[in-house]
Amino acid sequence: TMASLLATDQVDTYMFVGCYSRKMGHAAGKGEGISVYKFDPKDGNTKFLKLINESDCGLNPTAFYVNNKTNYIYACNEYDYQSGLSAVQVDPDNNFEVIKQFTQKS
């Protein structure tokens, strides 16, 4: 599981949590994609906002990078011979709706 933060020009900070969506080795694979949370750095509380489904972010999005300028989430998809890289562009002003998506398998 991996978490990254996105700080927008506004006061809001968002946290992204990836997970194993398919069984692999030690992981049960019960996740569903990347969860988006609003994060309050003052008290450490989080509020669930949205799930970016594995159909958009790829299988097992366990490690990723969030580009604050382009709103792209680059996710490493680790799943045997179907491993690859996915990029998802989201709109933080529209409930993190997916704008563009691509997956490149290895």
N, C-alpha and C positions, 0 to 999 in steps of 0.2 A: 504494500500500500504506500502511496506517495501523496504528499500534500504540497501544493504551491499556493502562493498568494498573488493576487492582482490588486494593485492599488490604483484606483482611477483618479482623474483630476478632481473628482469630488472628494468628500470625506470618507466615502465607503471603501472598505477593504473586503475582498472576496477570497475565500479559500476553496481550493479544488482538491478533491480526494479521489484517487484512482483505486482500483481494486482488481482482483482476479475474477473474471466473469466466467471462466472455464476452469475445470479441475486440471491442476498441473503440479506434480510432485507433492510438496507439503501443503499446497493451497487447496482449499475445498472448492473454490470456484463458484461461490454463491453470490458474488457481487453482480451489478448490472451495468457498470460503466463508470462515468466520472460524476460524482456528486458535487454540486455547487452550493456553498454556504456563504452567507453574509457573516463577516467576522468583526466583532467589536474589540479592538485592541485595548480598550480601557478596562474592561472587566473579563475578557477572554471568552465571552459567550459567543455561540454560533447559532445561526438560524438557517435551516435547510430551505433552499430556494428552488432547486431544479436538479433533475437527473439528466445527464447527457448520455443517452442510451448507447450500448455497444454497437448498434447499427450505424451510428455516427462517428464514434471514437475508436472503433476496432475492438478486437478481442483482448482481454487482459491488459487494460491501459494502466500499467503498474508504475511507470516512471514517465514523467513528462516535464515540459518546459512551457511556461506561459509568457508570451510576448506582450508586454503592456502597451506597446505602441500600435500593434496591428490587431490585437485581440485574438491572436491565434494560439491555440493550445496544441503543442506537438507532443504526441503520445507514443511511447515505445510499446508495441504490442508483442508480447512474448507468449507464443503458443506453438511449440514444436516447429514444424515446417511451414506453418502459416504466420510466423513472426514477421513483423514489419514496422512501419512507421505510419502514423495517421496525423493529419493536421485538420483541426476544426476551427473555423472562425466563428466567433460568437458575438452577439450584440448585447453588451451589459446594460444598455438602456431599454432593452426589450426582453427582459426576463431570460437573458442568455440564450435566445433563440439561435439555432445553428444557421449560419449564412452560407458557408461553403464547407466542403469536406472532401478529403481525398485519403486514400490508403495505398501505400506501396509495400507489397510483400517482398520478403527476401528470397 
